[in-house]
Amino acid sequence: MIIASNLKTNLTRIQTSAYLMDLENFLDEMHSNQEILVFPAQSSLNLHSGQVHQGAQNAYPAKNGAFTGEIGSEQLEEFGINTILIGHSERRHIFSEPQALLVEKFNYYKNLGFKIVFCIGEPLKVREEGEDVMMKYLELQYEGIDTSYENLIIAYEPVWAIGTGLTPTLKDISKIHLALKEKSSAPLLYGGSVKVDTAKDILACEGVDGVLVGSGALAVENFCSMIQFAQDI
Ligand code: PGA
């Protein structure tokens, strides 16, 4: 399975290094064969070797240039990073990233062969309008994205579940994942308020190939427990 932690704007570079070190020690000890991804804050990126794939939470679709506040592929290359998160709901909603920009990022990093975790998810208002409206909304988020890209991972993260402590029922997670799997055979992660006490059941849901975890993975021991659950399945 794929177990991913999105550290968002949390942990300094020193704290992130400690997090990665503890994680690597745990993975070594347990002989994990899970795929582990960690997305540190941009200023906490560093050289890393081990079983964990370090990824960028965001980057501009350019090698370098006049893009104030952004980093490009040259900065990622310095740290040997070839994994990126694209389309996270916080980028879509807080930073108003339009689909066209996400497609641009996707194509740029696909051409470089990056592993891309592409996020989709509906706001509460859309969900309340019923299943058909919700599925159409999710479909639009795939627009322009090559869903057959070999290094693609999709993360289904309902916007109303992110950081709120709310999650869909296990039955709903399975149902939506199975429907989404008809659109792409890429591994499909669930994200949105996954906690150490809910991860086990979510990981066991049909159609779930892993989880993308924010606040619930900030304490490395909780993230390790989730990896252990995946290993035990
Ligand atoms: P959360 O965040 O686990 O804190 O809800 C998940 C995410 O944003 O990827």
Residues whose N, C-alpha, C, O or C-beta is under 5 A from the ligand:
A	BS01	PGA	N6 A161 I162 G163 T164 G191 G192 S193 V194 L212 V213 G214 S215 G216
